[in-house]
Amino acid sequence: MAPATDLIREDDTVASGISYSPQLFEVFGERPKLTCQVQRTASNITLYDFQTTDCRIAFEKSY
């Protein structure tokens, strides 16, 4: 049960993401990788509704 209610919390979450890593571009022998993800959670308790957007860049080395 959620605090201060008599409801049992029920969430629906949807997430989608994409990554891009150019094959012909390197920095110090490593390839940059850009990743973005969007997540949306809808709850029957409004306090727990949220949406996030997460973007990051990483450098990967392949052997």
ChimeraX commands (.cxc) that place a marker at each C-alpha (Angstrom):
marker #1 position 0.00,0.00,0.00 radius 0.5
marker #1 position 1.09,3.54,-0.68 radius 0.5
marker #1 position 1.61,5.88,2.28 radius 0.5
marker #1 position -1.45,7.94,3.29 radius 0.5
marker #1 position -3.80,6.02,0.94 radius 0.5
marker #1 position -5.59,2.73,0.84 radius 0.5
marker #1 position -4.47,2.13,-2.77 radius 0.5
marker #1 position -2.10,-0.54,-3.95 radius 0.5
marker #1 position 0.41,1.12,-6.26 radius 0.5
marker #1 position 0.23,0.12,-9.93 radius 0.5
marker #1 position 2.74,1.54,-12.44 radius 0.5
marker #1 position 2.97,1.34,-16.23 radius 0.5
marker #1 position 6.43,2.11,-17.61 radius 0.5
marker #1 position 7.42,2.71,-21.24 radius 0.5
marker #1 position 11.02,3.35,-22.29 radius 0.5
marker #1 position 12.71,3.91,-25.62 radius 0.5
marker #1 position 16.31,4.63,-26.49 radius 0.5
marker #1 position 18.80,5.02,-29.30 radius 0.5
marker #1 position 22.59,4.81,-29.61 radius 0.5
marker #1 position 24.96,6.13,-32.25 radius 0.5
marker #1 position 28.63,5.33,-32.68 radius 0.5
marker #1 position 30.37,6.59,-35.84 radius 0.5
marker #1 position 32.57,3.88,-37.33 radius 0.5
marker #1 position 35.11,6.19,-38.97 radius 0.5
marker #1 position 35.78,8.58,-36.09 radius 0.5
marker #1 position 38.18,7.91,-33.20 radius 0.5
marker #1 position 39.65,9.92,-30.35 radius 0.5
marker #1 position 42.91,8.48,-28.94 radius 0.5
marker #1 position 42.00,5.09,-30.44 radius 0.5
marker #1 position 38.50,5.04,-28.93 radius 0.5
marker #1 position 35.14,5.57,-30.61 radius 0.5
marker #1 position 32.57,7.95,-29.09 radius 0.5
marker #1 position 29.11,6.52,-28.44 radius 0.5
marker #1 position 26.09,8.76,-27.88 radius 0.5
marker #1 position 23.10,7.17,-26.13 radius 0.5
marker #1 position 19.73,8.72,-25.28 radius 0.5
marker #1 position 16.77,7.16,-23.50 radius 0.5
marker #1 position 13.34,8.48,-22.58 radius 0.5
marker #1 position 11.28,6.77,-19.87 radius 0.5
marker #1 position 7.70,7.53,-18.84 radius 0.5
marker #1 position 6.02,6.01,-15.81 radius 0.5
marker #1 position 2.30,6.46,-15.18 radius 0.5
marker #1 position 1.00,5.41,-11.78 radius 0.5
marker #1 position -2.44,5.21,-10.26 radius 0.5
marker #1 position -0.96,7.42,-7.51 radius 0.5
marker #1 position -0.06,10.81,-9.04 radius 0.5
marker #1 position 2.94,11.26,-6.75 radius 0.5
marker #1 position 4.74,8.48,-8.64 radius 0.5
marker #1 position 4.13,9.73,-12.22 radius 0.5
marker #1 position 7.36,10.83,-13.89 radius 0.5
marker #1 position 9.29,11.17,-17.12 radius 0.5
marker #1 position 13.06,11.09,-17.52 radius 0.5
marker #1 position 15.41,11.83,-20.40 radius 0.5
marker #1 position 18.92,10.48,-20.12 radius 0.5
marker #1 position 21.66,11.29,-22.66 radius 0.5
marker #1 position 25.29,10.34,-22.28 radius 0.5
marker #1 position 28.49,10.08,-24.23 radius 0.5
marker #1 position 31.03,7.34,-23.68 radius 0.5
marker #1 position 34.25,6.32,-25.36 radius 0.5
marker #1 position 34.65,2.65,-26.24 radius 0.5
marker #1 position 37.65,0.71,-27.40 radius 0.5
marker #1 position 37.19,-2.44,-29.47 radius 0.5
marker #1 position 39.88,-5.10,-29.70 radius 0.5
marker link #1:1,2 radius 0.2
marker link #1:2,3 radius 0.2
marker link #1:3,4 radius 0.2
marker link #1:4,5 radius 0.2
marker link #1:5,6 radius 0.2
marker link #1:6,7 radius 0.2
marker link #1:7,8 radius 0.2
marker link #1:8,9 radius 0.2
marker link #1:9,10 radius 0.2
marker link #1:10,11 radius 0.2
marker link #1:11,12 radius 0.2
marker link #1:12,13 radius 0.2
marker link #1:13,14 radius 0.2
marker link #1:14,15 radius 0.2
marker link #1:15,16 radius 0.2
marker link #1:16,17 radius 0.2
marker link #1:17,18 radius 0.2
marker link #1:18,19 radius 0.2
marker link #1:19,20 radius 0.2
marker link #1:20,21 radius 0.2
marker link #1:21,22 radius 0.2
marker link #1:22,23 radius 0.2
marker link #1:23,24 radius 0.2
marker link #1:24,25 radius 0.2
marker link #1:25,26 radius 0.2
marker link #1:26,27 radius 0.2
marker link #1:27,28 radius 0.2
marker link #1:28,29 radius 0.2
marker link #1:29,30 radius 0.2
marker link #1:30,31 radius 0.2
marker link #1:31,32 radius 0.2
marker link #1:32,33 radius 0.2
marker link #1:33,34 radius 0.2
marker link #1:34,35 radius 0.2
marker link #1:35,36 radius 0.2
marker link #1:36,37 radius 0.2
marker link #1:37,38 radius 0.2
marker link #1:38,39 radius 0.2
marker link #1:39,40 radius 0.2
marker link #1:40,41 radius 0.2
marker link #1:41,42 radius 0.2
marker link #1:42,43 radius 0.2
marker link #1:43,44 radius 0.2
marker link #1:44,45 radius 0.2
marker link #1:45,46 radius 0.2
marker link #1:46,47 radius 0.2
marker link #1:47,48 radius 0.2
marker link #1:48,49 radius 0.2
marker link #1:49,50 radius 0.2
marker link #1:50,51 radius 0.2
marker link #1:51,52 radius 0.2
marker link #1:52,53 radius 0.2
marker link #1:53,54 radius 0.2
marker link #1:54,55 radius 0.2
marker link #1:55,56 radius 0.2
marker link #1:56,57 radius 0.2
marker link #1:57,58 radius 0.2
marker link #1:58,59 radius 0.2
marker link #1:59,60 radius 0.2
marker link #1:60,61 radius 0.2
marker link #1:61,62 radius 0.2
marker link #1:62,63 radius 0.2
view
